[in-house]
Amino acid sequence: MYKDLILGIRQYECNIPQDIFNKIIDVAENSNFDKNFPGYQSIFSDMNEPLLDTLENSFKKCCSDFFKIKNKKEQSRLWFYQDWKDNPHRDGQFWHNHPATFYGLSGILYLTLPENSSTTGFSIDVDASINGSYSPVSNMIYLPPEIKKWFIFPNWYPHFPGKSETVTRRITVGADYWLI
């Protein structure tokens, strides 16, 4: 059901039919950014769009498999993160991790990944002290450039978002999951 990647990151299939996947891309392209978050982010909970429930359920299923636990109380948070060459909100490309919980995961899914855009990077030579830095390090390890795949990892891993240097938007779904 999954493929093991670097640093314990797992790659899962996003088993959403292509027609629904395309509609989700349309939702993302027409979403507005939230000024309370860095970069061009659109928070799912701020949108009244039933299609996004399909995406959230797909993410939760992967996380449940990652932890090998079923029927446990859980919460999640998802958002679109977009970048393109002339993006006026490029302030979100810095090292960061996500809210630490004892049993928490983060996920990345690329809806679009234009040519000449980069994926999210990780490095074994960084720790939480790098958070906030806008510079990649010399030994970056990047996620494979694949759309319609969930990349799931512990939420405390520092990571560095990719960029799009074209006019075509690089659209990512970011997600957090935790057991309560």
Summary of the structure (lengths in Angstrom):
residues: 180
radius of gyration: 15.3
end to end distance: 24.8
largest distance: 44.5
contacts: 550
relative contact order: 0.27
helix: 21%
strand: 31%
